[in-house]
């Protein structure tokens, strides 16, 4: 349910940027969504389809770039995707540390149509 207010903000941000550039409509919005951001892409899409009606965003394609979570091994100095039920580095076997990779959530691009 917390996707509703964030989707409202996406529409607000995109609409404000489009108006600043004298847009007739918004054709595409690209979001970056980390798998550990706490947001579910399908829910954002559902709310977007509903609340974008009668806005500059109506009919726009909502594209999502999904970012996989990564862990860091200080011994090997590498980032890696954690396997289920394990924190081990795939190179050395020592436990790695969580990072902020995969927690991203932001509007990357907005494509507009001008007059």
C-alpha positions in Angstrom: 0.0 0.0 0.0 3.0 2.3 0.5 3.4 2.4 -3.3 0.4 4.7 -3.6 2.0 7.8 -2.2 5.3 7.2 -3.9 3.5 6.8 -7.2 1.8 10.1 -6.6 5.2 11.7 -6.1 6.5 10.1 -9.4 3.6 11.7 -11.3 4.1 15.0 -9.5 7.8 15.1 -10.3 7.3 14.1 -13.9 4.5 16.6 -14.4 6.5 19.5 -12.9 9.5 18.7 -15.1 7.3 18.4 -18.2 5.6 21.7 -17.5 9.0 23.4 -17.0 9.8 22.2 -20.6 6.4 23.2 -22.1 5.5 19.5 -22.7 2.1 18.5 -24.2 2.5 15.0 -22.7 4.9 12.6 -21.0 5.6 9.5 -23.1 7.9 7.5 -20.9 9.2 7.5 -17.3 12.1 5.4 -16.3 12.5 4.4 -12.7 15.4 2.7 -11.0 14.1 0.2 -8.4 16.5 -1.8 -6.2 15.2 -5.2 -5.1 15.7 -4.1 -1.4 14.1 -0.7 -1.8 10.9 -1.9 -0.3 8.9 -1.0 -3.4 7.1 -3.5 -5.7 7.2 -2.6 -9.3 3.8 -4.3 -10.2 2.1 -2.2 -7.5 3.7 1.0 -8.7 2.5 0.2 -12.2 -1.0 -0.6 -11.0 -1.3 2.7 -9.1 0.3 4.6 -12.0 -2.3 3.4 -14.4 -5.1 4.5 -12.1 -3.9 7.9 -10.8 -2.2 9.1 -13.9 -5.6 9.6 -15.6 -6.2 13.2 -16.6 -2.6 14.2 -16.0 0.3 14.8 -18.4 1.4 11.2 -17.5 -1.7 9.5 -18.8 -0.7 6.9 -21.4 3.0 7.1 -20.6 5.1 4.0 -20.5 6.4 3.3 -17.0 9.7 1.5 -17.4 11.6 0.0 -14.5 15.2 -0.8 -14.3 15.6 -3.4 -11.5 18.8 -3.4 -9.5 19.9 -6.6 -7.8 21.2 -6.4 -4.2 25.0 -6.8 -3.8 27.2 -7.7 -0.9 30.8 -6.7 -0.4 33.7 -9.0 0.6 36.5 -6.9 2.2 38.9 -9.7 1.9 38.5 -10.1 -1.9 37.4 -6.5 -2.5 34.5 -7.6 -4.7 30.7 -7.1 -4.8 28.6 -10.2 -5.3 25.0 -11.4 -5.3 24.3 -13.2 -2.1 23.0 -16.8 -2.5 19.9 -17.8 -0.5 20.6 -18.7 3.1 24.3 -17.7 2.7 26.4 -14.6 3.3 29.6 -16.2 1.9 31.7 -14.6 -0.7 31.8 -16.9 -3.8 35.6 -16.4 -4.1 36.9 -16.9 -0.6 34.0 -18.3 1.4 34.2 -15.6 4.1 31.1 -13.7 5.1 30.6 -10.5 3.3 28.8 -7.3 4.3 25.6 -5.7 3.0 25.8 -2.6 0.9 23.5 0.0 -0.4 23.5 -1.5 -3.9 19.9 -2.7 -4.4 18.3 -0.1 -2.2 18.0 2.5 -5.0 14.7 4.1 -5.9 14.6 7.2 -8.2 13.3 8.7 -11.4 16.0 8.2 -14.0 14.5 9.7 -17.1 11.4 11.4 -18.3 10.6 11.6 -22.0 8.2 14.3 -23.1 6.4 15.4 -26.2 6.5 19.1 -27.0 4.3 21.2 -29.2 
